[in-house]
Amino acid sequence: MFDDWMERYEFIIELGRKLPPYPAEWQDEAHRVRGCQSQVWLAAEEQDGKLFFTGASDAAIVSGLVALVLRVFSGRTRAEIRATPAKFLHDLGLIGALSTNRGNGVAAMVERIHDLASAPAAG
């Protein structure tokens, strides 16, 4: 889709700019993703048997990575989420192009989403 990595980075940053506002009250330890160098917060809400995620970061490129991860997992059932490994990140060539810390952070986001999908449903 893109000829060079600068175009990919610009696209990812633009995805982050389009994230919906994330509530300030959710920018807390309960929603923070551990393992990310930047501050990252994720929240999940279940509607009609599907999980919908919201997220934010304090860094532009990481916000884009949050948006990318949310596009893959949001709006799916718990079983679909658990059955979707982070392989798509490798298929896109994303992990190899990121710094080790950022790659670990994206993996931490996916792990957190899998954890949220594995948690008992509220009710």
MOURPE-V843970 format. One line per field, one symbol per residue. psi: psi as a letter, one per 40 degrees, with the letter a starting at -180 (. if undefined). A space follows every 10 residues. Layout:
BEGIN
psi: ???
END
This chain:
BEGIN
psi: dididddddd dddddddeii ihhdeegidd eihiehdihh hiiihhhfei hhiiiiiehd dddddddddd dddieiiddd ddehiedddd deedddeiid dddddddddd dddddddeii hi.
END
